[in-house]
Each structure stands twice: as C-alpha cells, then as structure tokens.
Amino acid sequence: MTTCTLDLDPVSLSIDLSVGHIAELKIRDGQRMLTPLHRAPWLDDPDMIFPEATPPNVRRLSGDFFCAPFGRNDLEEAPSHGWPANSAWDHVETVGGDNQLTAVFRLQKLVMGAVVEKRITLIAGHPFVYQEHCFTGGTGAVSAAHHVMVHMAEGGDLAVSGKLGARTPPDALEPDPSRGRSSLAYPAETADLTAFPLADGGLADLTTYPVAGQHEDFVTLVEAPGHALGWSVVSRKAEQDRVIVLKRPDILPVTMLWMSNGGRDYAPWSGRHTGVLGIEDGRASPLGHADSCRDNALTRSGVETAFALHDAKTIRIRQVVGACATADADSKVLELWNEKEKLVLRLQDGSLRRLSYDASFLAG
C-alpha cells in the first residue's frame, strides 16, 4: 500500500493512494490520542482471500472515501461508488505555511469526463480534517457523497442537525437469509428518527447504535431547510469520544446511514464486520447513478440528487470531520453552532464544549 501522510498537531492522517481512502486518522485531545475512523478487519489479515468480484473499495475499506457516483454505477463502466473510491490517486503537492498544511491529489481516471481533485487541509490546533473535492469539466451529471465510517466497540448514540425525516429504499440490503439479514422495514418512512419501523413490526431508535442484533441496513435522512450548517455527531461509549462530521446542506442535502453490524455472512464480511456506522453525506439517490440523474423519489420532494457537469465549470464539495474526547458522565449532544473561531457543542446537561474551527471553510 502506497500512502501519503500529513501531520500537524493535533491531527495526523494517512491517505491510501491506491483508492483515495483515509487509511488512518489520529487526533490528539490533551493527553489522549483518538482514532475516530473505522478500518476493516481484513486489512490486517495477511491470509485473506477475496472473492474475485470484490471491488477495490471493499478490499481497501477504511476511514472515509469520496464516491462519484454514489452506489450503483449504471451510467459509466466502473465499480460501485465510482473510480474515486476504487482507483489510484496521484499526490500532486503538499503546501505548508501560516500554521496550516494542504495536500493536493488528482484521480488518475476521469469521472464522466471530469478531472477530480482532492484537497486535504490541516490547521494547527484544530481537531478537524478539512476536505474538498473538485470536478473540473465533464459532461452529463453525477451523484457524489462522502463515506465516513465510525466503529463502536460497545455502541453509542447519534445526534444530527434538523431532518425532515428518514426513509429506506425499496429493497433491503440483505434480503436472502442464506447470505445475511436486515432489520429495518423496506420501504418505510418516518419523521421521527427515534421510531423507525422494523421488519418485525417493532420500532427502532436511529439515534442509538446498534438498532438491532446482527444486521445490515441503510436509511436516508433528508436535511430540513433553514440552516446553513449540517452536522452529525457520534458519541462512542467504550472509546469515550465524539466523532463530528460537518457539511453544507445546500450542497449535500442528504445524510445516508449505513449500519453494518455482522449482518453479512459471506466473504470478506463473514459476520466479523461489526459495530460500524457509515455517515454518508451526499447529493445522491441511494438507488445509483442513473436514478440520481432522473426524476426520483427525492427530487419529487425537492431534494437535489446530482451535480451537473460542464466543460467550463468547476464544482467544489467540502466536508469536515473531527473528534474530541468525552468523559463517562458526558450527556448527549443537543445542538451545534459556530462562534467566532470555535465550534460549540451544547450537551443535554447544559454544558458546552468549544473546539478550534475555521467556519469560513464551509461558508466558501
């Protein structure tokens, strides 16, 4: 594996250049070193033999990666989640100065004729990774999403910015009981994230993880209008930390949750991929590239699901991911906002946590 490493206190990260995934992320908070992102167990298994059809994004599954398109690639020949998640990136340059570090990467392949670049910035004293992906040129349209993955050894809770509701797609991720299992009802929809229908007739609280025993599920949260900052915070029990993901809702209007908790019995998953929550902020239909580019269930609700490409146009997609430590007694996150050069988290007990943060990144 060829990697590129960036290190500027309190953040250190490595990019797997074979697929563009964040292979490792470490964030220092005081005396503690946090490792907020997931790494698939087979990456450390030297004897792993993959089924022939296993795409690179599964073979190298780690951290966070950029999808273009999101999901099924049925307009352009490429693996699921597109070339940005499945093929090599070149490290163009790393530029330092003014207490920050920016690395630029370029995808070796084109997406719908567009050049794709990745820019990752670290700022001294900030417990965040500032990511930007750019499409330059191209024709047609493409969906896109980030694919942040968080592992929880003993579960945790999820807090999010205001949502209109949650919905599952028409078909379960694992409908064949000989291969795996899903627990949510498909299709289903609710405005209450704490009461989503289960296949067995019960209700699941999507803000508490896991929502069931061994299961593999997928649900889309639609952002509510009227706020400039979209956010998700995963508070992990055993790890005693919070993983924070930030976006602009007008650019990425949905947050798709992938719940992977031992619900796939076939290789390489083999029931051992457990405790993982994917937080996938995007502009996409979960049904693939073609569905994202036509009239669909989300567009009929006024939600955009693709970016229009043009040979004289550059599209910029930004996202921020970070983490902070917690204590056993910390309560749930209720609210999050910008305040001068800080990101403020308000907890259920009324206490506040302030983190160094550059609000201008998502405003630009």
N, C-alpha and C positions, 0 to 999 in steps of 0.2 A: 504494500500500500504506500503510495506517494502522498505525503501530507505537506501542508503549509501551516506553520504555527505563528500565531500572533500572541504577544504577551505585553500587557500594560496594566499594572496593578490598579484595580483588584481582579482583572479578568485575564484568563489565558484560554485560548481555543485553538483547535487544530481542524483543518479542512481536509477531507479525503478527496483528493483531486481526481480520483477515478470516477466519482459520481457526484461531487459537489456537496456531499453531506457534511454537517458539523460532526466530526468524529469524536471530539471530546470538548467539553466546556467545564472550566473550573472558575468559581467566583469566591474570592475571599471576603468574609464578613467578620471583622475583628480577628479573633483567634481561630475561627472556624473556616474550613475550606469546603465549599458546597459544590456538588456535582449534579446540577439540576436536570440534565437531559439523559434520555434512555440510550442504551447500547444493546443491540440484540445479542442473546446468549451464544448464538452460533459463531459470532465474530471471533470468539476466543476458543473455538473448538477446532483444533487442527485436523481432526478426523472427519469433519463434516463433509458429507457427500450430498450435493444438491440435486434435486430432480432437474432434468435437462432444461425444462421450460422456465425455471426460476429466473425472474428478471434481475438485473444488477441492483436495482433499488432495494430488493429484498435481501439479496446476498450481502450487501454492504449496509444494511439498515442501521441507522444511528442518528441521534441528536435531532437535527432539523434539516429539511431539504426543500428546495423550491420545485413546484410542479407546474408544468406548462405543456400540455393541458393537465387539468386535474382528473385523475381516474382514467377511464377507458379512452384509449387513443384510437378513435374510429374515423378520423379525417386525414391523418397523416401517419405513415407507417413508422411506428416507434413503440417501445414498451409502455405499459401503464404508467401514468404520471409523466410521460414525455422524456425527451432527451436530457433536460436539465437535471433530472433525478437519476439518470441511468447511463450517462456517458461522461467523458473526460472534460475537465476544465483546465485552461492554461492560467498560470499565475502571471499576470501582466506586470504588476509592480506593487511595491509597498512604500507608502509615503508617510513620513513622520514629521512632527512639528506642532507647536502650540499645545503641548500636552495631549496630543491625540495621534492615533495610528490608523491609517486606512489602507487596506489591501484590495486590489482590483483583480478580478478573474474574468476570463472570457470563455464561454462554452465553445468547444471545438466544432459542434454541429449547429446548424440553423434550425429555428422553430418557425414553421410557416414562412420561411424565407427571411426571418428576422434574426439579427445578431443579438445574443443575450449576454449581458454582463452582470456580474455580482460585485457589489462593493460592501465591504465589512469594515466598520469603524469602531474603534475602542477609544474611550476618553478617560484620562487619568482620574481616578477617584469615583468613577461611575460603575455601578454593578450591572451594567447592561451591554448587550451587543446590538449595535445599530446596523441593520441590513437594508440594502437597496438592490433591487433587480431591475434592469432596464431592457426593454425591447426596442431595437432601432430598425426601422424599415419593416419589410414583410408585407404580406397580403392576406386578406381574409380576417378571421378573428380567432382568438384563443382564450380559453379559460386559464386561470392561474390561482395558485394557493401555496401558502407555506404549510409545512408538515412537522410542526413541533411535537416531540414525543417526550412524555414525562413518565418515569417509573415510580411506583409507590409500593414499597415492601409490605406495608400494613394499611394501605388505603389512605384516604384523605378527603378533602372537600374542595368544591369548585365554586368560585364566585365570578360573576360575569357582569359586564355592563348591560344596560337595559335591552331586553329582547322582546320581539313581538310574539315569539313562540318557538316551538320545536316540532320537527317533523321527520319521520323516517321515510325512506324511499319505498317503492312498491314491493321490492323483494328483500328478504333477509340476507345478510352476508353469508350465513352458513345454513341453508335450508335442508341439506342432506345429513341426517343424523349419523350416517356411517363415516362422515368426514369432520363434523363439528356441530356447534349449536349456537343459536342466537336466542336472546331472552326477551327483547322488546317486541312489540306488535308491529307488523308491517302490512300495509302502510298505516300510519297513525299520526295524529297531530294534536297538540295541546298548547294553550297559552301559559299553563302553569308548569314550570320546569321541575317542580317537586312532585308532580303527579302525572308521569308519563305512562301510558298503557303498556302493560306487559302481555306477552303472548298467552300466558295462562289466565288472563283476566284480572290480575292484580295491578298494582301501580308501582312505578319506580321513581325515586328521587334522583334526578340527573345531577344534582348538586353534591351528592355524596357518592364516593367511589370506593369499591366497585358497587354496581347497582344490582348484581346477582352473583351466583357462583361462577363456574366456568362458562364463559360466554364470549361471543364476538359480535359486536353491534356497532351501528353507525346512525347518527342522528344529526340533523342540520338545525342550527339556531339562526334565526333571522334577526338582524340588528333592528332595534327600534329607532325611529327618526328623532332628530332634535339634539344630538350631542356630537361633539367633534372628536372625542376620544373613545375608541372601543377597547375593551380590556378583558382579560381572563386571568384569574389568579388561582393556582392550585396550591393548597396548603397540605403538605405531606406530613403524616403523623410520625412515622418512625424516623424519617430524615430530619424532622423539626426545621423545616424551611418553607418558603413560599416561592413558587416559580411564577413569574409575571410575564405576560405576553400582551403587547400593545399594538394597535393598528389604527388606521383612519377608516371609519365606517363607510364613508362615501367611496373609497377605493376598494375596500374589501368588505362587502356588506353581509357576508355570512361567516359563521364560525361552525365548522363541521367537527363533531366529536367522534373519534374512533376509539372504541372501547375494546381492548384486546386483553382478555384475562383467561388464557388457557382454553379458548373456545375453538381452536383449530387442532385437529389430531394428526394431520398429515405433515410431512417434512416440507420446509425446515422447522415449522412451528412446533409440531409434535407435543402439544399440550404444555410446553415449557415457556411459552411467551406469555407471561402473566403480569398483572398489575400495571399495564401500560394504558395511558390516556393520551390520544393524539388530539392536539388543539390546532385545527387546520383552518386558519383564516384565509378566506378566498373570495374571488368573484367567479363562481362556477356553479354548474348543476352537478349533483353527485352522480348523475347518470352518464357522464362522459362528455367528450369534446363536441360531438355532433349536437347533443341535446342542449349544451350550453350556448350554441350559436344559433338556435332557433327558438321560436315561441315555446315556452315550457312552464311548468307549474310555478316556478319562482318569478319569471318575467311577467306572468299574468298577475302577480301580486305587486308588481312594480320594482322587483329586485333585479339588478343587472347581473348577468352571468358570464360575460365575456368582454374582452378588450378588443376594439377594432384596430387592426394594424394598418400602417400606411408607409409608403417608401420615404416620405419626408417627415416622419413623426417618430418621436421617442416617448415611450411610456415608462413611467417610473413607479415602482411599487415598493413601499417601505414598511418595515416591521421592526419591532424592538422586543428583545427577550432578555430577561434578567432574573435575579433571585436575591433573597435576603433570608437571614436566619430568623427562627422563631424560638419561643420557649414553650414548655408544656402547657402553661396557663394561658397562652395567647388565644384569643377568641377569633371568630370568623371575620373575614373582610366584608364590610358593607358597602364601601364607597372608595373611589379612587379619583384623584384630580391633580392637575398641575398647579404649582405655586412657586412663582419666581423660577429658580433653578432647581426645584425639587419636585419629585413625585410623591404625593401624600396618600397613604393608605389609612382609612378610618376603620377601626375594628368595632366589633359588636359591643365591647365593654366601654367604648367611648375614647379609647386611647388612639394615638396617631403614630405612624411610622413614616419618617421622611427620608427619601433616598435621593442622592445627587442624580440629576436627569436633565437632558437637553430637549426641552419641549419643542424647539424650533425644527428638530429633525422631522417629525411627523407633520408639522404645520407647513413645511415647504413642498 
